[in-house]
Amino acid sequence: MSDTQLILTAGEKAALHEYDKAETLYRKYLEKNPNDSAIWKSLGDILITQQKYYDAIDAYAASLDADMTNPEYLVALGSAYAKIHQFEDAKTLFEKAAASTGEIRYQYLVGDMLGYMGKYDEALVLYTLLATTHPDEPGLYKRMASVHRHLNRPSEELTCTTKELALRKKIVDEKPDASAWFKYGDVLARCRIWNEAKDAFSKALSFEENAEIHLRLGETLYRMKDTSGALTEFEKAADFDKRDFIFLMHLADSLTKLELYDDSIRYYTKALELRSVHADAWVGIAYDLLNMNRLDDAKAFFEMAKASAAVRELLWTDKLHKSKKTDALDAAFK
């Protein structure tokens, strides 16, 4: 197989979610072309999708070695570091990307890392300074509202959310598209303005159908007590790409938050049909079962989760495993 065929076939395999095969083909190509930064980046993306975070870091670092100032590679490596909670390292890379391009989206990532590190005051300073030069950027006010929420400042949070809402409305009035309507629906949902959020998500779907919009519309319908309509939207979301493991996990997690535990378990199970050994899926099922008071079943799935983590050579006490779910399961079965 020629180099061109290797790359094309790897891309095709990735599109079909056949990530192991895509990884093999990319690595075969890189054996002969070790300085191809773009393919190292593509390999990293495949590894991230498989949640092989440390291998992805190696791949992204290789892409950056071949092109030290490329902001796309800086951000990819930074995002991989963030996945393993090395937020300071991630922030440094995002700062380099922001300095070289001046793009606000990279500044957002810097602020996000400050928030993850609990440095909310520093994040707020950054966002406030950006607002002086980008006063009509709604994403800034969304992030400022989040910071104020963490700092227990409800009045300031409301002010920022109100500003974001007005800016999102202006965008859908002037340049309506799927993204604009989705983001408007998102802020309406956060404000619990459910009827208008439903309309916004529906309009987003009229521009572009995708799984995430169906999910958000389903969540909104559920909040409006339309359980039947919500379940239909969740099913549409799952059916959009039945081989998308990551989205199925996301859908199941979302249903857990809505306390739809039986439906959540159903989608965790669908995810496990694609990837039979996965600690996070088993934790999700265990947590759902715990909330249904099926303690013996919950404990069994929790033990499987811990065992699979050991197979991956990750200690259960590793910070990557810690969450509200694992804390609850640890407390229940200590």
Phi, psi and omega per residue, in radians:
M1 nan 2.283 -3.134
S2 -1.251 2.893 3.122
D3 -1.020 -0.756 3.140
T4 -1.084 -0.720 3.119
Q5 -1.159 -0.663 3.101
L6 -1.030 -0.804 -3.099
I7 -1.185 -0.771 3.141
L8 -1.096 -0.763 -3.125
T9 -1.175 -0.674 3.098
A10 -1.070 -0.759 3.107
G11 -1.081 -0.690 3.101
E12 -1.124 -0.743 3.122
K13 -1.117 -0.698 3.124
A14 -1.107 -0.733 3.136
A15 -1.088 -0.491 3.116
L16 -1.569 0.104 -3.109
H17 1.163 0.373 3.062
E18 -1.605 1.240 -2.927
Y19 -1.230 -0.628 3.115
D20 -1.068 -0.746 3.122
K21 -1.171 -0.705 3.112
A22 -1.102 -0.736 3.123
E23 -1.056 -0.775 -3.141
T24 -1.043 -0.754 -3.117
L25 -1.190 -0.744 3.103
Y26 -1.085 -0.735 -3.123
R27 -1.162 -0.650 3.095
K28 -1.079 -0.739 3.106
Y29 -1.123 -0.740 -3.069
L30 -1.229 -0.373 3.044
E31 -1.046 -0.611 -3.136
K32 -1.683 -0.306 -3.073
N33 -2.323 1.136 -2.989
P34 -1.219 -0.173 -3.107
N35 -1.820 0.220 3.141
D36 -1.446 1.672 -3.032
S37 -1.115 -0.628 -3.105
A38 -1.134 -0.659 -3.129
I39 -1.322 -0.584 3.004
W40 -1.033 -0.716 3.090
K41 -1.093 -0.776 3.128
S42 -1.078 -0.716 3.084
L43 -1.080 -0.754 3.107
G44 -1.028 -0.713 3.124
D45 -1.077 -0.705 3.104
I46 -1.112 -0.737 -3.109
L47 -1.192 -0.659 3.068
I48 -1.056 -0.762 -3.139
T49 -1.060 -0.579 3.107
Q50 -1.499 0.028 -3.114
Q51 1.102 0.506 3.016
K52 -1.612 1.272 -2.916
Y53 -1.149 -0.700 -3.107
Y54 -1.213 -0.674 3.068
D55 -1.154 -0.648 3.110
A56 -1.111 -0.680 3.102
I57 -1.048 -0.750 3.109
D58 -1.074 -0.722 -3.121
A59 -1.182 -0.786 3.138
Y60 -1.161 -0.625 3.087
A61 -1.108 -0.665 3.092
A62 -1.128 -0.693 3.105
S63 -1.129 -0.654 -3.129
L64 -1.261 -0.592 3.079
D65 -1.031 -0.583 -3.114
A66 -1.498 -0.248 -3.120
D67 -2.685 1.434 -2.890
M68 -1.147 -0.387 -3.045
T69 -1.910 0.093 -3.093
N70 -1.205 2.025 -3.076
P71 -1.118 -0.545 3.114
E72 -1.094 -0.701 -3.137
Y73 -1.301 -0.643 3.076
L74 -1.037 -0.781 -3.109
V75 -1.222 -0.673 3.119
A76 -1.068 -0.807 3.130
L77 -1.149 -0.715 3.107
G78 -1.078 -0.719 3.135
S79 -1.139 -0.626 3.094
A80 -1.168 -0.721 3.067
Y81 -1.063 -0.675 3.127
A82 -1.097 -0.588 3.123
K83 -1.062 -0.554 3.132
I84 -1.783 0.311 3.018
H85 1.194 0.389 3.013
Q86 -1.597 1.250 -2.958
F87 -1.217 -0.567 3.135
E88 -1.151 -0.788 3.096
D89 -1.076 -0.715 3.128
A90 -1.100 -0.768 -3.120
K91 -1.052 -0.714 3.137
T92 -1.051 -0.732 3.137
L93 -1.208 -0.699 3.110
F94 -1.138 -0.647 3.100
E95 -1.095 -0.682 3.105
K96 -1.131 -0.735 3.125
A97 -1.120 -0.713 3.137
A98 -1.166 -0.706 -3.122
A99 -1.156 -0.615 -3.076
S100 -1.405 -0.365 -3.068
T101 -2.060 -0.484 -3.058
G102 1.308 0.147 -3.079
E103 -1.370 2.367 -3.068
I104 -1.181 -0.504 -3.116
R105 -1.090 -0.527 3.100
Y106 -1.340 -0.588 3.052
Q107 -1.116 -0.644 3.067
Y108 -0.966 -0.772 -3.105
L109 -1.128 -0.634 3.060
V110 -1.050 -0.834 3.128
G111 -1.093 -0.680 3.109
D112 -1.043 -0.743 -3.138
M113 -1.148 -0.669 3.078
L114 -1.046 -0.717 3.105
G115 -1.109 -0.766 3.137
Y116 -1.091 -0.508 3.121
M117 -1.510 0.046 3.128
G118 1.374 0.215 -3.136
K119 -1.623 1.128 -3.003
Y120 -1.181 -0.652 3.127
D121 -1.099 -0.712 3.116
E122 -1.154 -0.687 3.102
A123 -1.092 -0.719 -3.125
L124 -1.146 -0.674 3.080
V125 -1.071 -0.791 3.133
L126 -1.043 -0.857 -3.104
Y127 -1.125 -0.671 -3.138
T128 -1.132 -0.716 3.096
L129 -1.134 -0.721 3.119
L130 -1.119 -0.579 -3.124
A131 -1.164 -0.417 3.113
T132 -1.238 -0.475 3.129
T133 -1.826 -0.273 3.132
H134 -2.304 1.090 -3.018
P135 -1.168 -0.314 -3.105
D136 -1.862 0.412 -3.133
E137 -1.692 1.792 -3.030
P138 -1.100 -0.538 3.139
G139 -1.050 -0.515 3.102
L140 -1.108 -0.792 -3.075
Y141 -1.244 -0.515 3.036
K142 -1.087 -0.788 -3.125
R143 -1.230 -0.663 3.093
M144 -1.102 -0.686 3.106
A145 -1.087 -0.714 3.131
S146 -1.090 -0.733 3.124
V147 -1.103 -0.806 3.132
H148 -1.062 -0.613 3.102
R149 -1.109 -0.764 3.114
H150 -1.135 -0.525 3.139
L151 -1.565 0.111 3.117
N152 1.005 0.895 3.099
R153 -2.113 1.323 -3.020
P154 -1.061 -0.631 -3.125
S155 -1.135 -0.799 3.115
E156 -1.160 -0.645 3.090
E157 -1.054 -0.785 -3.132
L158 -1.111 -0.710 3.129
T159 -1.050 -0.779 -3.118
C160 -1.198 -0.708 3.136
T161 -1.155 -0.671 3.095
T162 -1.091 -0.698 3.099
K163 -1.139 -0.776 3.106
E164 -1.055 -0.753 -3.120
L165 -1.028 -0.762 -3.136
A166 -1.132 -0.719 -3.134
L167 -1.199 -0.696 3.101
R168 -1.113 -0.686 3.118
K169 -1.113 -0.715 3.127
K170 -1.069 -0.696 -3.118
I171 -1.166 -0.769 -3.128
V172 -1.212 -0.462 3.072
D173 -1.260 -0.631 -3.024
E174 -1.675 -0.674 -3.086
K175 -2.427 1.201 -3.078
P176 -1.245 2.309 2.983
D177 -2.704 -3.112 -3.067
A178 -1.052 -0.780 -3.104
S179 -1.116 -0.761 -3.112
A180 -1.105 -0.777 3.133
W181 -1.186 -0.647 3.118
F182 -1.101 -0.797 -3.117
K183 -1.192 -0.572 3.059
Y184 -1.179 -0.746 3.080
G185 -1.060 -0.656 -3.133
D186 -1.079 -0.821 -3.115
V187 -1.235 -0.613 3.058
L188 -1.080 -0.707 3.123
A189 -1.141 -0.709 3.108
R190 -1.124 -0.470 3.080
C191 -1.532 -0.006 -3.137
R192 1.081 0.559 3.042
I193 -1.649 1.377 -2.852
W194 -1.203 -0.729 -3.102
N195 -1.073 -0.783 3.140
E196 -1.231 -0.581 3.072
A197 -1.116 -0.754 3.085
K198 -0.998 -0.802 -3.138
D199 -1.111 -0.695 -3.124
A200 -1.142 -0.801 3.124
F201 -1.132 -0.641 3.099
S202 -1.116 -0.697 3.110
K203 -1.191 -0.619 3.060
A204 -1.044 -0.728 3.131
L205 -1.157 -0.470 3.122
S206 -1.239 -0.383 3.076
F207 -1.561 -0.685 -3.067
E208 -2.762 2.239 3.104
E209 -1.629 2.184 3.008
N210 -2.605 2.913 -3.001
A211 -1.124 -0.708 -3.065
E212 -1.137 -0.655 3.119
I213 -1.167 -0.740 3.071
H214 -1.034 -0.716 3.123
L215 -1.077 -0.843 -3.104
R216 -1.166 -0.623 3.067
L217 -1.136 -0.713 3.097
G218 -1.063 -0.765 3.110
E219 -1.053 -0.715 -3.126
T220 -1.154 -0.780 3.102
L221 -1.063 -0.668 3.119
Y222 -1.109 -0.716 3.101
R223 -1.123 -0.451 3.120
M224 -1.546 0.172 3.112
K225 1.247 0.276 3.064
D226 -1.683 1.326 -3.055
T227 -1.129 -0.717 -3.136
S228 -1.073 -0.818 3.108
G229 -1.097 -0.668 3.131
A230 -1.099 -0.822 -3.124
L231 -1.099 -0.589 3.080
T232 -1.114 -0.746 3.134
E233 -1.174 -0.662 3.099
F234 -1.099 -0.684 3.121
E235 -1.143 -0.711 3.088
K236 -1.092 -0.688 3.124
A237 -1.083 -0.796 -3.120
A238 -1.168 -0.604 -3.089
D239 -1.380 -0.230 -3.063
F240 -1.036 -0.718 3.023
D241 -2.606 1.682 -2.997
K242 -1.181 -0.197 3.139
R243 -1.788 0.164 -3.109
D244 -1.550 1.576 -3.084
F245 -1.019 -0.806 -3.057
I246 -1.085 -0.732 3.136
F247 -1.180 -0.687 3.110
L248 -1.045 -0.682 3.071
M249 -1.118 -0.770 3.122
H250 -1.066 -0.756 3.112
L251 -1.083 -0.813 3.137
A252 -1.076 -0.755 3.100
D253 -1.038 -0.730 -3.129
S254 -1.114 -0.695 3.134
L255 -1.208 -0.574 3.039
T256 -1.045 -0.757 -3.141
K257 -1.100 -0.507 3.094
L258 -1.488 0.012 -3.131
E259 1.133 0.483 3.020
L260 -1.646 1.254 -2.911
Y261 -1.195 -0.709 3.127
D262 -1.076 -0.778 -3.139
D263 -1.187 -0.650 3.087
S264 -1.039 -0.827 3.129
I265 -1.038 -0.666 -3.138
R266 -1.060 -0.702 -3.113
Y267 -1.410 -0.536 2.977
Y268 -1.058 -0.691 -3.138
T269 -1.149 -0.703 3.067
K270 -1.067 -0.693 3.104
A271 -1.107 -0.722 -3.128
L272 -1.197 -0.372 3.033
E273 -1.162 -0.434 3.116
L274 -1.577 -0.532 -3.106
R275 -2.494 1.678 -2.872
S276 -1.215 -0.403 3.134
V277 -2.041 1.895 -3.122
H278 -2.722 1.975 -3.034
A279 -1.064 -0.726 -3.065
D280 -1.143 -0.633 3.102
A281 -1.147 -0.759 3.132
W282 -1.167 -0.636 3.046
V283 -1.086 -0.749 3.130
G284 -1.045 -0.783 3.109
I285 -1.118 -0.770 -3.142
A286 -1.047 -0.739 -3.137
Y287 -1.149 -0.722 3.084
D288 -1.060 -0.810 -3.134
L289 -1.102 -0.663 3.091
L290 -1.031 -0.757 -3.137
N291 -1.238 -0.331 3.068
M292 -1.608 0.075 3.132
N293 1.117 0.461 3.044
R294 -1.691 1.313 -2.900
L295 -1.172 -0.727 -3.123
D296 -1.101 -0.766 3.119
D297 -1.138 -0.713 -3.139
A298 -1.062 -0.781 -3.133
K299 -1.096 -0.691 -3.129
A300 -1.098 -0.779 3.132
F301 -1.207 -0.609 3.107
F302 -1.125 -0.705 3.114
E303 -1.148 -0.653 3.077
M304 -1.109 -0.686 3.127
A305 -1.082 -0.790 -3.136
K306 -1.163 -0.633 3.117
A307 -1.154 -0.714 -3.138
S308 -1.212 -0.548 3.065
A309 -1.123 -0.678 3.128
A310 -1.126 -0.647 3.108
V311 -1.061 -0.631 3.131
R312 -1.435 0.116 3.108
E313 1.075 0.618 3.045
L314 -2.002 2.134 3.118
L315 -1.111 2.488 -3.140
W316 -1.084 -0.469 3.139
T317 -1.409 -0.045 3.106
D318 -0.993 2.443 -3.063
K319 -1.053 -0.394 -3.121
L320 -1.176 -0.378 -3.110
H321 -1.562 -0.279 -2.965
K322 -1.343 2.308 3.136
S323 -2.806 3.063 3.061
K324 -1.011 -0.670 -3.111
K325 -1.160 -0.874 -3.103
T326 -1.169 -0.591 3.096
D327 -1.082 -0.766 -3.140
A328 -1.134 -0.721 3.140
L329 -1.215 -0.705 3.067
D330 -1.022 -0.742 -3.113
A331 -1.173 -0.641 -3.094
A332 -1.263 -0.551 -2.990
F333 -2.169 0.509 3.135
K334 -1.277 nan nan
